[in-house]
Amino acid sequence: RELGPAVTAKAAHLFVPRAAYRLRNVEAPFAVSYDPSAGRNPENGVPIHFWLKSETKDSVFLTIQDAAGKTVRTIKTAPGKSGISRVWWDLHFDETKATKLRTSPQYAPDVKVGAEGRTAPDGVQFALLAPPGSYSVKLTVGGQDLAQRLELRKDPNSGGSEEEIRTQTALLLQVRADLESVAEMVNRIESVRSQLIALTNLLGADSARAGLKAESDSLEQKFRGVEQDLVQLQLTGRGQDDVRYPMKLMGRLGWLAQGIAVADFAPTTQQVEVQQLLHTQVLDARSRLDALLATEFPAFNTKLRERGVQNIIVPKP
């Protein structure tokens, strides 16, 4: 109904999105996926429509911001076609960082790592379901920004209140931050460890640098000591590894987030206590990693330079 000469005369136009409902799944047996008589609902979320007068070779970006102006989701689409396009926002925030391992599993050197690394078998990428409230949708195309307001409403069939959802969201944001922190630490440690392992192997046949090799191996084990509290380094991704070895900090944070987010109710006292416990463990791991990077690591790099060996590089957070 909004489409008309005033819209088609523009180079780009973002249509006003209809209010969306933050729907929650209904538990079985009230709803089952294999019911042959069930109708097919549209995708859960909100459709966002925009108009482009001419096709563009540039990518089109949609940015979702909350009432405070903080970006919660960025959606990049393919180069825009002329006419009306539709993009679905599934009402979730951006996922937390992916965890990439660049070393073979502990005790399983036969599991090789490619140039892009391997996905951590117990890695968690958590996407928070946006709470009810007012959001803005921004379309960026051809150097132009267009914005519209979007209202996200609570599921009318949900038993939880909006206040409970706000309380839940506040705790989930803390868990999300810890997951981001763990993923960042693992990615940095993996980069350093893979370089140290390669250096140790390179120095293996050089008797004149035997001391340097021993220091490289010792430093790698210290970084591994921090990492093994964050992710399970024995997982190969094959068979039933995930039931053989205990879950580490990233997995525990993931399970906690899943338990808190399962319904529209405030977190339990136990969930709050577990979040505080796990957060303390994240801070402890951060402190141990920072100490390594501030003392022993730069001292080792100094020795490498003195011996004419290339430095180990730590990626930025």
N, C-alpha and C positions, 0 to 999 in steps of 0.2 A: 504493500500500500504506500510505502514511502517513495517508491521509485516513480520518477516523473521527470519532466524536462529540466527542472532545477538541479536534479541529481546527475542526469546524463550529460549535462553541459560541463560538469566538473571533470578534472583529470582523475580524481580519486574521491571516494566517499565511503565513510563507515556508517552503516545503518545502526539505528538504536536497537540494542539487543533486548529481547523480552526478559522479564524477571525469570530467574531459574530456581528450581527447587533442588536442594541438597539431599537427594533421595538416598535412602539406606536399603540394603537388601533385606528381604523378608525371610526369616528362617524357615527351613523345612520343618514339618510337611505342608506348611501353608503355601509354599511356592516351590516347585521343582522344575529343574531345567529340561526334563524329558517329557513334560506334559504335552501330548500330541494336540490337545485342544487349545493350548495357550496361544494368545496373539503375540505378535512381534513388536516390541516397544522400540522407539528410537534409542539411539545411544544415550547413555546417562551423561548429562552435562548440559552445556549451553552452546547453541550454534551461533557463530559470529559471522555476519555477512558483510562483504564490502564490494564496492564497485570500482572498476578500473576502466577508464575510457579506452586506453590503448594497452596492448601487451607490453610488458617490461621484461628485460633480461635480468634485472636485479631481483634478489630475494625479497620477499615480503615478510616483515616482522610484526607479530602481535604481542603486545606486552600487557600483562594483567597486574594491576597494582591495587593494594588494599587502601582503606580509608586514610591511612597515614602516609600514603605515597610510596610505600615500600613495594618493590617488584617481587611478586610471588611466583610468576610463571612467564617464561618467554617462549614463544612458538615461532619457529622459522619455517616458512613454507617455500615451495618451489617458486621459480620465477612466475610472476602473476600474469594470468591471461586476461584478455579484455572481457568485459561483462561482469556478471555477479559471481562471486566465489563464496564458498562456505567453509569455515574451519570450526571444528568442534574443540571446545575446551572441556576436559573431563573433570574440572573443578578441583584438580590437585595442584599443589605447589610443584616447583621444579624438584626433580629427584636429587638426593644427596650424591656426592662424588662417587664415581666408580673406583673400586680397588683393583689395581693391576699388580700382579706378582711377576717379578723378573728373575726369580730363582726357582730351581726345581724344589719339589716338596722334600721335607726332611726325610732321609732314609729311602728316597725314591728318585735317584738321579736319572733313571730311565725316562722320567716324564720331562720332556724337553720344553723349553720356553722359546717361542718365536720372537721375532723382532718387535712385535706389538705387546709382548708380555702375555700372561694368561689371567683370566678372570679368577679372582679368589673364590674357591668353592663355597666358603662361608661369608662371602661379601654381601653386604646389605645396601641396597639403594632404596631409601624410604621416601615416599611422596605423600606429604600431608594433605588430607582432605580439607579444603578451605572452609572456614566457619561461616555461618550466616553473617551478612552485613553488606555494606556498600563497597563496590569495587569500580575501578575504571579500566576500560579497554582502550589501548592505544594502538593505532595502525601506523606503521612506518614504511613508506614506500616512496622511492624517487626523491629522497630528501625532504619529504613532507610528513608531518605528524598530525594525525586526526584522533580525537578521543571521544568516547561516549561513556556514560555511567551504566553500571550493571548492578542490579539488586539480586543478591543471593539469599534465598529464603530457606528456613528450616523445613525438614520433612514433616508435614502435618501429622503423619502417622507415627512419628517417633515419640517415645515416652520421655526422652530427656528434654531439659529446658535449654534455652539459649545461654543462660548463665552457666549451666553445667558444661555446655560445649566450649564456652570461653575458657573455663578452668581447665578442661581437657586439652585445649589447643595450647595454652600457656605451658603446660608440662611437656607436651609433644614437641614444642619448639626447642625446649631444653635438650630433650633426647636427640632431636634432629641435629642440634649444634654439636653434641658429643659424637654422633655418627660422622659428621663432616670432619671433626677433629681427628678421629681415629683413622678415617680413610686418608686424610692428608699425611698423617704420621707414617702409615704403612707404605704409602707411595714413595715418600722420601727415603725411608729406610730401605725399601726394596732397591731403589736406584743406587744407594750407597753400597749395599751388600753385593749387588751384582758386579759392581766395579771392583770391590775388594776381592771377590772370588776370582774374577778374571786376572787381577794382579797377582794373587797368590799362585795361580796356575802358571802365569807367565814367568814368575821368578823361581819356579820349581826346580829347574836344572841349573840355576846360577848359584854356585856355591859361595861366590863372593858376596851375595846378597841374601844369605840364609837368615840373618837376623831381621832383615826387612820383611822377608816372607813370614817369619814367625809373628812379627808385630801386626802385619796385615791380617793374618788369620785370627789373632787374638782380638783385634778391633772388630772384625766381622762378627765374631761370636758375641761381643758385647752389644752390638746393634741387634743381633738376632735375639738376645735375651730380652730386649724391650719389645720387639715385634711379637714374640711368641705369647705375650700376654694380651695382644690385640687381636690376632687372628690365629687359627689353628694351622700351624706350618706343616703338619703331617698329612693333611688332606690332599688326595690326588685327584678328586673328582670322579673316581671310579668305584664301583661296588658300593659297599656300605661304610665307607670311611667316616661319614658323618655320625654314625652311631658307635663307632669304635673309640673315637677320641673326644674328650670333653670340649664343649663349646667355650670359646674365648669371648673377650669383651665385645667385639663387634656383633657377634651372634646374639649375645645376651641383650644388648641394646636393641637389636632388631626385634627380638621376641617381646621385649617390654613395650616397644612402640606398637607392635601389632595388638597386644593385649589391651593397651589403653584406648586404641583407636577403633576397637571392634564395634562400639555402639555409642550413642549420644548421651553418655553419662559421665559425671565427674570421676577422676581417678580414685581408686581406693587408697586407704591409708598405706597399705602394703606396697602399692605401686609407687607412691610418692617416696617411701623409704628406700625402695630398690633403686629408684632413679638417683637419689642422693648418694647411695653407696657406689653405684657405677660411675657417677660423675667424679667422685673422689678418686676412683681408680684411673679414670682418664687423665685427671690432673697429675697423678703420680707418674703415669707413663710419660706425659709431656715433660715433667720435670727431669726425669731420667734421660730422655732424648736430648733435651736442651743442654744438659750437663755434658753429654758426650760431644755434642756439636760445638760447645764452647771451649772445651779443654783438650781432651785426647785427640779428637779429630783434627783440629788445626795443627797440633803438635806433630802428628803423623804426616800431614801434608808438607810441613816444613822439612821433615827428613826426606820425603820424596824429592823435593826440589833440590836439596843438597846432594842427593845421589843421582840427579839427572833423570828422574822418573816423573812422568806426567801426574799432576794432582788428581785426586778424587773430587768429583764435582757433586755438590748437593743442590738439587732443584729447589727453586723457591716455593714457599707454601702456596 
